[in-house]
Amino acid sequence: MTAVEIPVEKWSGAVREVTLGSSYGGGTRTSTVTVGGETSLPFLGFEGALPHRPALAVEVVDMKPADWSPELVATWGDDLSDPANWAARAVEEGADLIALKLRSCHPDFGDRSATEARATVDRVLAAVGVPLIVYGPGTADKDNEVLVAVAEATKGEQLALGLCEEKNYRTIVAAALGNGHLVIAQTPIDVNLAKQLNILISDMRLPLERVLMDPNTGALGYGLEYTYSVMERLRLAALMGDAMTQQPMICTIGEESWRQKEGRAATDVPEAWGELAERGVAWEVTTAMTLLESGADILVLRHPGSVGVLREALDDLTKGA
Amino acid sequence: MSDAPATKARTAMASITFTPSGETIEVPLGTSLLDAVILCELDVPAPCAGQGRCGRCRVRVRAGDVERRSNAGLVSAEILDGWAVACQTYVTGSIEVEVPERRRETVRPHGHAIAEPESLPLTCDWRQDPAVRTFELDIEPPSLADNTSDFDRLRRALAQQHGIEEVRAELPMLRRLGKDLRMANWKVSVTLEMRDWVYDAYLPPRLIRIYPGAFRHASMGVAVDLGTTSVVAYLLDFATGRVVDSASAYNKQIACGDDVISRIIYAKRKRGLERLQHLAVETINDLLDELQKRNGIELYEIHEVTVAGNTTMTHLLLGLDPQYLRAEPYIPTISASPVLEAGELGLRANILAHVHVMPSVGSYVGGDITAGVISSGMFATDKLTLFIDIGTNGEMVLGTKDWLLSCACSAGPAFEGGGVGDGMRASPGAIEDVFIADDTLEPTFRTVDDAPAVGICGSGLIDLLGELFVTGLVDKSGHLDRSAPTDRVRVHDGVPEYVVCWAGEGGADHDIALTESDITGLIRAKAAIYAGFEVLCRSVGVDLADVEEILIGGAFGQYINIEKAIRIGLLPDQPVERFKFLGNTSAQGAYAALLCVNIRHDVLDVAAKMTYLELSADNSFMDEYTSALFLPHTDLSGFPSVLAALQKRGNGSDAPRATT
C-alpha cells in the first residue's frame, strides 16, 4: 500500500491579530479577546497556524426591541428591558464579548442624547468584564455624535466602534484614533469595496491592528452563498499577501437570520418547518457555521442557545489545532 | 369621390408659430415642442436627445396653453415667464413659441493647431500604384471611314498613348462624353480612378472626369475623421501625395445629443435619422467649402474621399438605422460599407468621386479604430502594443502583427468636459492644466489660447483631480477634505467643491469649481477605461506591465498629461517612455488609405482580423471596474510611482506594509 501524501498549501500572508478590550491604560476589562493571526484557511490546522479561535459576541440593545422574533423575546424575557442585565446574562450564557447597539439614539426611535448613550455604555461596562463592541444608531450624523462622545468617555477600553462606512468613516476613525479604540469597517458585500475602506482608514493612520471588517452578511436562504464567496475571496487575498484585506472579519449573524421568516413565524408555516424555537436557533447556527468556514472571526449572535451549540462546534473544530 | 364628406376621424391638429423665424407649422395635438422644432429644422440644443434629463432644450411659450410633463432645470420665475423644456412640453392647442437665438460655439474644436498626418506606413507605395491619375489624350476625330463610338475611341487612345488597356465609365459620364470630346476638339485630359477600394482584377480603371486640353486641373482627395464631437478633413494632392491643408469643425449633430447613445435615441424621433444624416453631410460639406476656398480649387476636383468614424457615426452618415447598435446583442447593420458615390450621399465633391468608409469591427469599435491601428503601425509590429483612443468611449486594442483584440468601454462625456458642472470642450478659455501648491492649496492654471477662464476641459479635469488628490484635498475615494485649511474647499448647495477660479478672476460670471459629484463622475470614467485595459490583458493572459508600447490616439489623447493621468489611475503606471502620442490616428488612417491603394488591403485585413470583446458579456469587467473606482486604484501595488509621490508629500498614505 502506498502512503498518500496530503497536499499542504503554504500561504505567504497572514490575517492581522486584533485585540478587543484592555485591562490597563484606562481599560477596565477583566478579559480581552484576540482574533485573527491565521496563516491558513479556516480550521486547516495542518496547513498553518490558527492561533485564536473565533469569538462569539451576543447582541444587546439599549431599548427593548419592538420587532424581534417572539422566540428571542421569550428567551431573554425581562432582560431585554435592561441592557446591563441583558449583557450580564449573555456573559453567563457564554458570550466572549458584548455587542451593544445604541438604537434609542436614532431620531426615529427615541432620539436619546449622546450623554444618555454614554451612561448606558458605562452601565454595561460596569455589569460585565468582557470587551465591548458599540454600534451607533445607524444614521451618519447621529452615529458621529454618539460614537465620538462614547469614545471619549471610555478612553483606553479598546472598544470596537461601528459602523464605519465609506461615507462617514472620517469622524469615527478619528474618535477611535484619539481614544485607543478599534473600528468596524462595513462595506456592501464586495472584495474591492472592503479593501478600499481599509485603505482609507489606514490613510488616516489608524493602525490596521485596530480594524475589523464587516463584509456584510446574508442569512441562510437570503444570499448566504454570495457572502460566503466574497468572504472566501477576501481571505484568500489576505493569505496570498494582500495587505489591505488582512483584517479579521466580523459577521452580524443574529440580526440577519432572526429577521427572516424562518426565525420569526410560529404559526401558518408548513408542518415540516417544525417548532420556531428549534428552527430559529438552527437557522442562526447554520448561517454561523457556514460563515465560520469562509473565515469569520467574530460572530454576533442573538440567541443564547446558538452560543452553546457554536461553542461546542468550535471545540470540535479546533481540537488538536 | 372627390366630394365625399370628411367623416373619417382625423387627428386634431394645432398650429405653432415660431418666433423670431415667423414659421408656422400644423402638428397633431400631443406633439412635443422638440419634435415640432425638429420638423421646422430650427436650432435648439438637445444634448440628451429629448430624454428630459439635461433641461437645455429651452423654448418660451409666448401665447397659448401647453402640457408640461416636467420643468427640469427651470426655476419658477422662468416658468411664469413662459419658459419650457421643449422635449417635456406637449401641444394642447395653437400656440406661439419663441426659439431663443443660440450662442454659437467657436467653430474650431481645439485652440491648438491641428497636427498634420506626418508619417505614412512604411509599406505605402503610392508612387508606383497611385489611386487616381490624370492622362492627356489626343484622340483621333471620327470620320465616315472610322466610325468607332466615342467611348471606344477614347479607350483606344488610352491604350495606345498610355498603355491603359481597359477603362470603364458610368452613365452620367457617358451622357456628356459626346459633347465634351467635340467641344474640346478631341484633345482632353481624363482623370481615372485606377483602382477600386481594393484591387479587383475584374474592375478596370474608372473614368471620373474629363476636361478639354492639357493637364491643368488639380486632382485632390479628402480624408475625413468623422468624430462624435469634432470632425476634421485633410485635403490631399494626388500629384504630390502631400496633405495640402486641413480644416475642422464641431459635428453639427451635437445639437441632437452629446454622445452616440443620445444620437441613437434622437434617430428614433420622427425625421430624426434623416436630420442626423443631413447634419453629418452638412458638417463635411462645410469643411470641403472651407478647404476649397482657401486653396483655390474646385469642389469637382475632389476625386476621392475616405471617412473614418465610429460605428454609430458611419451608420448615421449613411442613414442606416442605428437602433440595433444600442440594444443587446449590439449588432451593426454593416461592418464594411459598400463603395458610395459622393453624389448619392450628398457630399459636394465630384459627384462621381467614390466615398470609402473605413470598416468597423463591432458596434463600439469602429472604422476610427481600424484606421488608428493602421496609421499607428500597430498592425505590423512585433512588440506587444496597447493602442487606446480616449473620448466619450474608450476604445482600445491590444496585440501585435499576429493578433489583435479590441474592446470599448463607455466612459461618458466627462473627459470631453460633458456632465461636469463647469466642464467644457477645449475651446478658448478652457482651463487645460492646473497646479495646486502644497502649502497654500492655491491653484495656478493655464487656459486654451490664454483667454480668461470660463470652464475646465478634459485635460484640465484630469490635471485638477490629480492635483487635488496628491495634495490630500481629495481622499482615495474621491471625497473632498472639508476640514482643509482653505476657503476654496466649501459646501455649495449641499455639495462639497473646490473653487479653481473665483468669479472675478476669469471670464465666467460665477466661481469655476469642481464638485464632489463631478469627481465621482471622473472616477467612474477613468475606472471604466482602466478596467478595459485589465480585462483585455487578462483575457489573453498578459500583465499590463508586459505591454511594451502604449500608443495614445484620438483627438483628445494628445493633450493628456501622462503623469497626471497615471496619478488618477486613468493610464497604467508605466515608464513615460513607453507612451507615445500619435495625434489624430483616425484621420491619419483615413489619409493613408486614401493615398495608398495597398494599405486598403491592410485596412480590411485588420478589421477582419481584430477580435471584438463585448465587455457587457464579460463577468470580470464589473469586478475590475469596482477595483478601479478608487484613486489611483484599489490595487496600489500597480501604481508604485503614485505611491511614492504620495509618501513624498506625506499626505497620509502609508504604503501597504509588506506582509510576512
Interface residues (C-beta under 8 A of the other chain):
Chain A: S12 G13 A14 E166 D190 V191 N192 L193 K195 Q196 I199 L200 S202 D203 M204 R205 G241 D242 A243 M244 Q246
Chain B: D475 K476 S477 D623 T626 S627 L629 F630 T634 L636 G652 S653 D654 P656 R657 A658 T659 T660
